[in-house]
Amino acid sequence: MALQSSGQISFSQIADEFGIPPESNLGAYRVTESVGSLTNLPLDTGIPQSGQIRFSDFYSKRLNIVVDCHSGETEYRSSAKLKYTENKLKVIGGFRGAPTNSSGKKVFINVNKIFGSALGSINNVALRTGSWDSETTLQIDVGSSGEIFGAGGKGGDANGGTGGSGTSALGIEYSTTTLINNGYIQCGYGGGGAGGNGSNDPDKNTQDHGSSGGGGGGGAGLPNGSGGSKTNTGVYGDGSSGDNGNSSTSTVRGLGGGGGNGGGSSGGGGGNGGDPNNAAGAGGGGGGNAGTTSGGDPGSNGNGIIITSSSGSVTISGSGTLNGAIVYDGVVS
């Protein structure tokens, strides 16, 4: 638990919270540390980093712990609480280890690299806080190199296939959390719908002609949304096949593939995938006098942030970018 807020406080109480410094020297608690994107960290806010240090400086102070979501390569579907239990963290001061129970401690989740999600349920997130012990002070710091993405939806497959839906970026599962976003958080965007087929019958003595639609473009996200596949189904006579849809990048949509066109028949073009500046599009319908198929609908977007509590206190600030909805009383998977 945090140290008392008033009255007599002893060195042993301070040492129980922060660990024993070299030679039990109170002055050794004047620390300045940098971890990930966090710089100039004291032992706890208000404890002097230079000059005079007194027992009264430790009133209401608590152990500070930084969870490492900043080192290494890109990660997918990660949990900050799991990293804590696996000791992937830094205790400020370094005078003791992190306790199993985080109650009464201040935990920073420092995000300063890239996290991606996975396709499937909209509740799939790239990074989740996990559940923490009561009375934990929890703060998520997304640094300037921190990027958290939902997965991009797949483009629909011709003929007239529906675009896939995107998934979500950040899941907050602790009711009292501070998020300082100086990086980039983005939902996964929906994939474009595929184009429909069309066929033409010039007259009863001439061969019919059919053309197929194009695949939908992938939605922006990580993993990137893949483009939908073209199909040769319905292509006959002088008709032609549509094109595959294009895959997205993490932030830019994939464009839909063009529809086939021949013998008086036409396939619809695939719809473009979605990204922060563009909604995902539906596929175009096929054309011809003998038969047409409608284009497919676009997929839906994931969420930028899912907060599992409807009544908790989540404070969001910072100069970074958030693309995607914030959903309260949601589910994280």
N, C-alpha and C positions, 0 to 999 in steps of 0.2 A: 504493500500500500504506500501511497504518498506520505511523506513526512508530515508531522503535525504542523498546524498553522500558527501556533502561539505557545507561550510558556517555555519552560526549560527544555533545551534540546541538547543531547549528548553526542560525543564523537562516535560512540558505539552505535547509536541510532542512525547516524549518517552513514557509517560503514556498512551497516546492515542493508541499506538501500543501494549504495553505490559501489560497495566493495572497499577493501582496505588498500590505500595507496602506499607507495614505497615509504618505509620508515614511519608509517602512520602520520604522514605530514599533511596537515589540512591544506597547505598551500598547493599540494599536488593536484587538488581538485580544480585548479584554475587551468582548464583545458580549452584548446581551440582545435577543432577537427573538421576535415572535409571528407564527405562520403558521397560518392556518386555526384549528383548535381547539387548537393547540399554543401554549403561552405560556411566556415566560421561558426561551427556549432559549439556552444558551451556545454558543460555537463548537463545543465538544464537552464531554461530561460531564466535570467536574473541572477545566476551564480556568476560572480566576477571571473573574468578571464585574465585579469592583471590587477595589480594593486592590492589593497587591503581586502582580506576575506575573513568573514566572521561567521560564527555559528548561526546567527539570525538570518544570514543569507540563504539558509537551507530550509526555511519555513515553506511548507506545502510543495517542496520539490520532489521530483520523481525520476526514476531511472529512465533514460532515453535509449531507444533501440531503433536502428535503421534496418529494415528488411531489404535485401538486395534484389531489386528488380531492375538493375541498371548494368550489370556486367554480363559478358558473354554474348552469344549470338541471338538471333530472333527466336522468340518462343511462341508456342501456340497453346491456348487453353490452359493457362497457368493460374495458380492459387497462391496469394501472398501468405495466407496462414500456413499452407503446407511448407512454404519456404522457411517460415519461422520455426516450425517443428523440426525441420531438417537442418537447423542452425545456419541457414544462409542469411546471415545478418551481421551487424556490427553494433556492439554495445559501446556507447559513447563513454570515453574515459578508459575503458578496457580493464577496469579493476575487478571485474567479476563477469560471470557468464549470464546469459539471458535465462530468466526463470521459466519453468514450464507453463505456469499460470501468468498471464499478462495483466491481470487485474491490478489497477493502481499504477501501471506503467504508461509511458508515452511511446507509441509505436509510429514510426514514419515508414510508409511504403514508398520508397523512392524509385520512380519509373523513369529510366533515361535510356531506353532502347526500344526496339520494335516488338509488339505483341500482335499476333493474329488469332483469329477465331476458327470456326469450322462450320461447314454447311450442315443443315438439318433444322432443328427447332430454332425459332427466333430467340429463345432463351439461352442459346449457346453464346458465351462471351469469351473474349480473348483473355481478359484478366479479371479475376474475382478477388474480393478482399478476403473471403472466408468469414466464418463466425469467430468472434473474439470474446474473451472473458469479460464479464460485466466490470464497469469502472475502468476499462482501458480507454486511454485517450488516443484516438486513431486519426492519423493525418496521411492523406495520399498526396504526394508531391510529384507531378509530372514535369520533368525537366525539359529543356529546349530540344533535346534529342529523343524525348519520349514520344512514341507513336503507338496508339492502341486502335486496332481496326476490327470491325466485324467482317465476316466473310462475304464476298460478292456473289450474288445469285447467278446461276447458269442461264445462258440464253436458251430460249425455247427451241426445240427441234422441229424442223419442217416435217410434216404438213400441219401448220397451225398450232404447234405446241405452245403451252403456257410457259412464260419465263419463270425461272426459279427465284425464290425469295432470299434476301440477304439475312444475315444474323447480326448479333450485337457486339458492342465493344467492351464496356466496363460494367461489372456487376458489383454493387455495394450492398453487403449483407450485414452490416453493423449499423445500428440505428443512430448513433451519434458519431458522425464522421465529418472531417474537413477535407475538401478536395481543392488543391491549388493547382490549376492547370496552366502551365506555361509551355505546353507542348501541343500535341495534336490528338484528338479523339474523334473517331469517325465510325458511324454505323456501316454495315454492309448494305449496298444498294441492290435493288431488284434487277434481274435480267430482262431483256426485251423479249416480247412474244415473237414467235416465228410467223413467217408469211404462209398464206394458204395457197392451195393448188388451183389451177384453172384449166378448162379444156374447151376446145372449139370443134364444132362439126360444120364444115363449110357446106356440104350437101351430102346427100345419101350415097353418092357415087365416088366420093373422094375420102381418103383416109382421114380419120379424126386426128387432132393434134392436142397434146397436153403438156403443160409446163408446171414445174413445182416451185414452191416458195423458198425464200432464203431463211437461214437460221437466225435466231435473235442474238443480239450482242450481249456480252457478259456485263454484269453490274460491278462497279468499283468496290474494292475491298481486299482483304488479305485472309485467306488465299484469294487470288484474283478470280473474278467470275469468268468461266470459260465460255467461248462462243458456242451457240447451238449448231447442230449438224444439218447440212442440207440433206435432201432425200431424192432418190430417183423415182420414187413411187409416183405414178401418174404421168410420167414422162413417156410420150409415144408420138409417133409420126414425126413432124418437124418441130415438135415442142422441145424445150430445153430445161435443164436442171437449174435450180437456184444456187446461190453461193452459201458457204458456211458463214456463220456469224463470227465476229472477231472477239477475242478475249480482251478483258479490261486490264488496266494496271491497278494499283491499290487506290489511286485517287481519280483516275480518268476512265470513263465508260468505254466499253467496246461497241463498235458500230455494227448494226445488223447487216446481214448479207443480202445482196440484191436478188430479186426474183427472176426466174427463167422467163424467156419470151421467145415464142416461135410459133409459126403456123396459125397466127391469129389468136393464140392463147397466151396468158400471162400468169406467172406466179407472183404472189405478193412479196414485197420486200420485208425482211425481218426488222423488227423494232430495235432501236438502240437501247443499250443498257443504261441504267441510271448512274449518276455521280453527284457530287455536291452542287453542281450547277444545272443539272438536267434530270428530269424525271424519266424513268424507264418508259419506253413506248411500246404500244401494241403492234403486232405484225399486220401488214396489209392483206386484204383479201385477194383471192385469185380472180382472174378475168377470163371470160369465154362464154359462148352461147349454149354450150352443152352441159356445163356444170362448174360450180365454183365452191371453194372452201373458204370460210372466214379465217382471218388471221388470229393468232393467239394473244391472250391478255398478258400484260407485263407482270413480273413478280413484285412483291411488296418489299419495302425497306425494313431492315432491322432497326434496333434502337441504339442511340449513342451511349446512354447510361440507363441501367436498370437498377432501381433502388427497391429492395425487398420490403421495406417498412413503409406503411402509409402514414405513420405518425411520428417517425423519427426526425431528428434534427440533422440534416445534411447541408452543409454550407459549401457553396461552390464559388470560387474566385479565380483570378489569374488572367494573364494576357494571351493565353493560348486559344486554340480553335476547337470548337465542339460542333460537329456536324451530325445531326440525328436527334431524335426525340429523347427526352428524359421521362422515364416511366416510373411512377411510384406504385408500391404494393404489387410489384411484379415478382416473377420467378426467375431464378438464375440456375443454369445448368452447365 
